[in-house]
Amino acid sequence: MSNVPEIRFKGFTDAWEQRKLGEVCGNFRSGNSITADSIFDVGVYPVYGGNGLRGYTNDFTHEGDFVLVGRQGALCGNINTATGKVYISEHAVVINENELSDIGYLEHLLTKLQLNRFSESSAQPGLSVDKLKKIDTASPTKVEQTAIGSFFRTLDNTIAIYKRKLDGLRELKKAYLQQMFPQEGEVVPRIRFAGFTGDWENRNLGSIGETYTGLTGKTKDAFGMGEARFVTYINVFNNPITSREGVGVVEIDNRQNEVKYGDIFFTTSSETPEEVGMSSVWLHSSEYVYLNSFCFGFRPTMDLCPYYMAFMLRSPYVRSKIQLLAQGISRYNISKTKLLEIEMPFPLIGEQKIIGSFFANLENQITTQIKKLEQLGRLKTAYLQKMFI
């Protein structure tokens, strides 16, 4: 096997040298112990553990640029970085560059190596520093390492930019969901589009539509084959607007209820009371599509904007009402009858359409950012495979 990577920068031709990880990594020891009562929400120096930033304290143990490897727990082997004067706890292995290595290169070499593979004990996974030092790896000259590290730093910065934009869009959506629907005791929202002045009306779902059940009478053998599709529970749970791709396969069964454009789906149970009764609106027109058996469907019988429904039902005010209906101990369920009795805010259809369009556009922007991040993540994974040996 050739001792050169598949992708390489121009000007570098020498074969990479086989070395132990301990040779190319400086420091390579666990951090210092620190008690929880010495870590604060604000402080002079950041405290890093095996899973990244833990808080702040008034002293520091390290100064410089470091790669941190998680030592213990389910996330052992994960990679973080720390720069400047920092306190690094005993839950992280501290690594820096030496005369044979570049810190940016080391960060991505350690990521590519997937160090969690070397964890010991299944009950409480952990990494042995001595074992890590003995891992065989191939390394180029420090000059080539610096070029590789700089390349990945630029890629990581691009990913961070998209991540910040995604976080900003999600925060914006969260704020608008809070402000663009009336709260308890209010008849109009705090933020409203120009041209709309009338009071909103409170109605319960039972007065504006009817329900139907998901798949019934099916064993697990009925799934995984056939010409029909069914909307999965996780699809309903995760998406205010149902994803067309989030469907399973099942045989055509004319006894089942087919979903239609504008139908609203509700989950009936969850592991926490905050997550019961999650809703999703189906905006597709396809034959032989059913709903999973752990949800129920709702079909409006009056003129409503489906995009408005998708986001109104996910607004904090309406979600807080739904959560009050959660019943259970280890798993929480919701009564369909009680859910249909909840009063929800409705403006006239024209205002519904404006609000629905606004949130649909915002949701599309969020989806676009997610897809870009996924593409960049796949690109980085490919480069990690092709630019290292």
FENFEN-V963719 format. One record per helix or strand. SS is the DSSP state (H for helix, E for strand). FROM is the first residue (numbers start at 1). LEN is the number of residues. If there is no record, write none. Layout:
# FENFEN-V963719
ss = [SS,SS]
from = [FROM,FROM]
len = [LEN,LEN]
This chain:
# FENFEN-V963719
ss = [E,H,E,E,H,E,E,E,E,E,E,E,H,H,E,E,H,E,H,E,H,E,H,E,H,E,E,E,E,H,E,E,E,H,H,E,E,H,E,H]
from = [17,21,26,32,36,40,45,52,62,72,79,92,103,115,120,126,129,136,142,201,205,209,220,223,233,241,247,264,269,273,279,289,295,306,316,327,332,336,343,349]
len = [4,4,5,1,3,1,5,6,9,1,11,5,11,4,1,1,5,4,38,4,3,5,3,9,6,1,4,4,2,3,3,3,6,7,8,2,2,6,4,38]
